[in-house]
Amino acid sequence: MSVRPPVAAQGAAAADRVHRFESRSETETERLGAAFAAAFRADPGRAVRVGLSGDLGAGKTTWVRGLLRRLGATGAIRSPTYSLIERHVLADGLEVVHGDLYRLESPEALLALALDDVDRGGTLWLIEWPEQGGEMLPAADLALQLVVEGAVHRIAASAGSELGAAWLARLDTPGHA
């Protein structure tokens, strides 16, 4: 896994909000997810929300698997493509809601998933295909965009809130500036 320095967008504050990574294997993508897990801090007031966007096979679920394993999840970790939502309650009380909205029929169908019930402190949302939820889905604190270019997976992590910016600031990955 290689890390590029933060991208200068709109001054130093905006540069702190975007980090770019490259992965050349599934193992590297899982390690990147684990690095994000090591930097994660739950919010006591509400769920921390992560949106993962990218084509099929871009590595969204692989990144999630690395993060969940580092947080202590055991058993099979796969994309909830057909169930839409998979919940993991970890030993330390953290609840992780892993969603895959690829097959969501409409943004209004989110209401049936009862995400409002898990929008509380001590919860982490990992939502694949968040664009399918449209305006019905709350904004992500951290947005990951995964793109495949040949043998390289490019991953851009952008902060959508101060909580997301603080998470990125705590991130410790090899080569991180």
N, C-alpha and C positions, 0 to 999 in steps of 0.2 A: 504494500500500500504506500502510495506517495501522497504527500500533502503539499499543496501549493499555498503560498501565503494568502491571507485574506485579500479579496478583490477591492480595489479602491472604487467606490461607487459615487457617493456624495459626501466626501470628506472622511475624516477619521472615524466618526461615530458610525457611519454607514458601512465602512470597511470592516469594522468589528462584527457586523451582522451577517456577513457572507463568508463561508469557508468552502474551498474546493478541494476535492480528493480524487484520486485515481485508484482503481482496484483492477488487478489483472487476474484475480481468481476468486472463487467462492469463499475460500478461506480468508483472503484479505478483506472481503466485504463483511464477513462475520466478525473479524477483528475490529473493523471500524465500528460496527454496531456495539461491540463490547466496550470500545473506548468511549462511546457516547453514554453507555450505561454507567461507566465509572464516574462520569461527570454529572450524572443526573441527580437532581434534588427535587423531591416531591414538594408541592405547594400545599400548605395546610388549608387554604381557602377554597380551592377548586381544582379540577382536573388539569393536568399539564397535557397539551395537545400537540401531536406530531402528525403532519400530513406527508405521505410518501407518494410522489407522482413519478410516472415513467411507464414506458411500454412494457408489455408482457415480457418477462425474462430479463428485465433490467436489474434485478437484484433486491427488490423491495422486501420480499419475505426473507431473503438471506440476511439482510441487514437486521431485520426484526429478530430473527433467530439468534444472531450474535448478541444483541442487546438483552433479549430475554434470558438467554443462558447465563450471561454475566450477572443479571439480577437474581438468579437462583431458580429459574423455571426448569422443570424436569419433564420428561416425556416428550412426545412428538410435538413439534412446533411447525405448523404448516399454515398456508394461507387459508383463511376461512371463506374461500371462494363461493361455496354453496350455502353455508350457514350465515354468512355475512359478518357475524360477530363471534369471537372466541374470547372467553374471559379466563384470566390466569390470576389466582390469588397466591401471592408469594409468602414465604415464611415470615417476613418482617411486616406483614399486613398490607403491603403495597398491592393494589389491584391494577392489573394491566388489561385494558380492553383493546384487543387486536381486531380491527375491522377491515374488510375488503369490500369496497362498494362498487366493484367492477360490474356486477350483475344487478345493481340497484335499478329498479324500474323507473323511478322518478325521485327527485329530491324530497317530495312529500312522503315517500315510503320510509324515510328516516324516522318518522314519528313512531312507526311500529317497532323500531329497534330500541326504543326507550332509553336513548343515550342521556336524556335529562336525569335519569335515575342514577347515573354513574358520573355525573358532573360535580364531583365533590373532592375535597382534599384527600390526598393519599391515593389518587388514581392517576394513571398514565394512559392516555389514548394513543394508539398507533394506528392510524387510518390510511390504508392504501386506497388509491383512486379517490382522494377527497373531492376532486372536481365534480364527481358524480352527485355529491350532496348539495352542490350549489350554495345558495344563501341560507339553506336550512342547517348547514353545519357551521358551528362556531369557528372563528378564525384560529389557525394553528399558531402555536407559540414558536414552533420550529417547523420549517418546510424543507423537505428533501426532494430534490429533482434528480432522478437517476437516468442516465443516457448511456446507451451502448454504442461505442464507435470501434468496430472491429473487435480486437481482443481486450480492449480497455473499457471499463465501466467508469464513467465520470459521474461524480456525486457532488452536487452543490447543496450546502446546508445554509438556509437563510433564516434569520431570526424574524419572527412576526410580532414579537412583543419584547419588553424588557426582560421578562422571564427567559425567553429564548436566547436573548443576547447574553445574559448571565451564564446560561448553559454552555453556549459556544465559548465564552471566555474561560470556563473551567476545563474545556476539552484539552486533553493531553495526548497528542498523537505524535509519532515520530516525524520530525521535520517541521512541526508546527511553529510558526513564527510568533 
